[in-house]
Amino acid sequence: MTLGLTKEEEAGAFEGVMPWLRATGEIAELVKAELDRPLAAAVGSTEHDLFDADSYYDEERRTPLEKKIAALAARPMWRMERVWLPDSETDPEETEAYDQACVEIDGRLLHLRCLDAYTELAYSTAGLHEGEDFAQDGVPGDLLEALDWAEAGVWLIQQSLPFPFRDVLQYGAIDNRPAIRMVFAYATLLRAKSPRKATPWFRALVYMDPEDRIGARYFVPGGTHKQRSR
């Protein structure tokens, strides 16, 4: 589908947009069959809800990637609903409510709308801790199964946001962090399989969150002045 554009115009129109994931893995199909609704997402409607990367980036020290993002018009900022993953400080009643909402997916109990749960399962299945990079010989666990879990989480995000998503989802907003971490986990695991296919996902993360507190820019050509060894 060309939308009546030249190849160059079409490529520019989708520069930095998160790729569309069909999510045909076994786990994603099970989640699709059980999920009753996606996460809620809301966009601001005033000038205070616009993010201007041109004002944010240091004009004298912009990387090639930052120059592209700074050239965009100020974009609306979104906030996503967050389903909190219980921890040691969670109220027992909240933990019980969370547990009751879980369903069995591929032998695991999963709250279908909790992005942190998908991220945790993806990393643990790969034999990694969250945010941990993999060795040159690959992940120590099951990469394909880990990608299945991550794919299902990204699919949930894409049901919750408009496509193509050209706006801003800041990591600084606490409720948005699970979505950013989920996409980063998918990109990290995909990079273990195909660095070329993973690059657009890392790039999309920087366009989505120009402050890039998660460090996706280190995996994008032109993302830093000096590439960090990985």
Steps between C-alpha positions, in 0.01 A plus 500: 500500500667824384237756608568682170853590614838436347722249680704788643190687620352186652824423685505857636137481608574197717843609626519418869156337514481179701475210252169319490530157662261235370560288813429152368687308770328235711496711816367806319219292350405372847502855637286625211243232575474596869547878507177690555635853441829681437657755732349845509708780350437873515658795319533852633303777331677823600826666398649379830446144376731546201864386500737715295823308440653806335484679835612193695815404308818705535523671162881501503543132585224315315570157360384419145200317645412788733515744207233298319276488807554869578381585148154363580222729612407492868308175560221400741598303809306185591451317827414131522304312761724293725416171667748468785692177549483414872821512704596468865342837581166435329193488722379137550153587371648649181719193455199274540302702244792480257531123547128451444526686168776271372433227245714206396699563183737226385524363853565840660259717697482838327305820553426571135510879541817525710789596273759451774394135521575445130837672535592292804404175326685596182826574682478203737427258214806634320705445815562872547423760764296799387721743310788252484680472168591162355842351430646466150390137484136599564255473787542212747130406494234432238512797261204399287267453797625825652419681176152345506433654843645835395304493175175452692578801721583723204181387329305620807669841477414529134135427572505782753658776288410634155701381200719640366603647834688824432452668838685492831484248784736629767682263732493777759129434552499197734195339343673497159810316618367143458424570131848644435666210684288250309599632158864521612488137616357390165765699310778359719390140447441556129852643478634166624334342197532779239669834577373639168136430587545635853636840396162653395357408841783675686465800268126515563563506875713813467240671281231397749700616804755760380650524850586130459557415863514130413798535263351379170714755309812287556364244253411746222745625236556869565342474842812609689808705429714204598355152470524296817656157464244221534 
